[in-house]
Structures are given as C-alpha cells and as structure tokens.
Amino acid sequence: MYDPGTEDVPRSVTPADFFVVAAGFFHNIASSVHALTEDLMELATYNAIRQNKVKAVWAEFTNDLEKMED
C-alpha cells in the first residue's frame, strides 16, 4: 500500500498486472463452470438411481397384483 509519508515511489502498472487480473478472472469463471457441471452430474446420477428404484417398485407392485389375480 502506498504510504504518502515515505519518499518511496510506487511502481507503475505494467501489462503483467493486467494479465494477472485477467488470469484470475478466467480461473474463477472456470472454477464456477466446473462446480456447475459437477453438481449437474450429481443431479443426473441421483435422478437415474431414483428412476431405477421407481421402476423396480412398479415391477414388484405389478407382480404382486398378478399374483393376487391368480
């Protein structure tokens, strides 16, 4: 941080400073996209497992009904 009480001259802004800011920005965007896709994958897995369980329950229910009819 610049302290006006000293006689030190702060360094000037260089293109590398802009590169660091841009790299940080893109890193944050990439991290956000990664987190989003990870959550979507978990949701898709949960939904697939749920659908398989529901199908199994319906199949068992259908078998029970057929046994009752016989």
VMD Tcl script that draws the C-alpha trace (Angstrom):
set ca {
  {0.00 0.00 0.00}
  {1.26 3.44 -0.79}
  {2.28 5.49 2.24}
  {2.45 9.23 1.46}
  {4.76 9.75 4.45}
  {7.66 7.96 2.78}
  {9.75 9.10 -0.15}
  {9.41 5.76 -1.96}
  {7.95 5.95 -5.44}
  {5.35 3.26 -6.11}
  {5.95 1.11 -9.15}
  {3.95 1.77 -12.28}
  {1.27 -0.55 -13.59}
  {2.60 -2.99 -16.17}
  {0.90 -5.27 -18.70}
  {1.76 -8.19 -16.40}
  {-0.60 -6.71 -13.79}
  {-3.46 -6.81 -16.28}
  {-2.50 -10.37 -17.21}
  {-2.66 -11.43 -13.55}
  {-6.10 -9.87 -13.14}
  {-7.37 -11.48 -16.36}
  {-5.92 -14.87 -15.39}
  {-7.60 -14.67 -12.00}
  {-10.90 -13.75 -13.64}
  {-10.75 -16.69 -16.06}
  {-9.70 -19.02 -13.26}
  {-12.78 -18.00 -11.25}
  {-15.04 -18.48 -14.27}
  {-13.53 -21.93 -14.94}
  {-13.98 -22.90 -11.29}
  {-17.62 -21.82 -11.42}
  {-18.26 -23.83 -14.59}
  {-16.54 -26.85 -13.05}
  {-18.69 -26.62 -9.92}
  {-21.84 -26.27 -12.02}
  {-21.06 -29.30 -14.17}
  {-20.13 -31.32 -11.09}
  {-23.48 -30.50 -9.48}
  {-25.34 -31.34 -12.69}
  {-23.56 -34.70 -12.84}
  {-24.55 -35.46 -9.24}
  {-28.14 -34.49 -10.01}
  {-28.21 -36.70 -13.11}
  {-26.80 -39.63 -11.13}
  {-29.35 -39.12 -8.36}
  {-32.17 -38.96 -10.89}
  {-31.02 -42.14 -12.69}
  {-30.80 -44.07 -9.42}
  {-34.23 -42.79 -8.40}
  {-35.80 -43.80 -11.72}
  {-34.33 -47.31 -11.45}
  {-35.72 -47.68 -7.93}
  {-39.15 -46.43 -9.01}
  {-39.19 -48.88 -11.93}
  {-38.25 -51.72 -9.59}
  {-41.04 -50.81 -7.18}
  {-43.58 -50.65 -10.01}
  {-42.40 -54.00 -11.35}
  {-42.76 -55.55 -7.89}
  {-46.18 -53.95 -7.49}
  {-47.28 -55.35 -10.87}
  {-46.04 -58.82 -9.94}
  {-47.91 -58.65 -6.64}
  {-51.12 -57.65 -8.44}
  {-50.74 -60.53 -10.91}
  {-50.25 -62.96 -8.04}
  {-53.39 -61.64 -6.34}
  {-55.40 -62.10 -9.52}
  {-54.26 -65.71 -9.89}
}
mol new
graphics top color blue
foreach p $ca { graphics top sphere $p radius 0.5 }
foreach p [lrange $ca 0 end-1] q [lrange $ca 1 end] { graphics top cylinder $p $q radius 0.2 }
display resetview
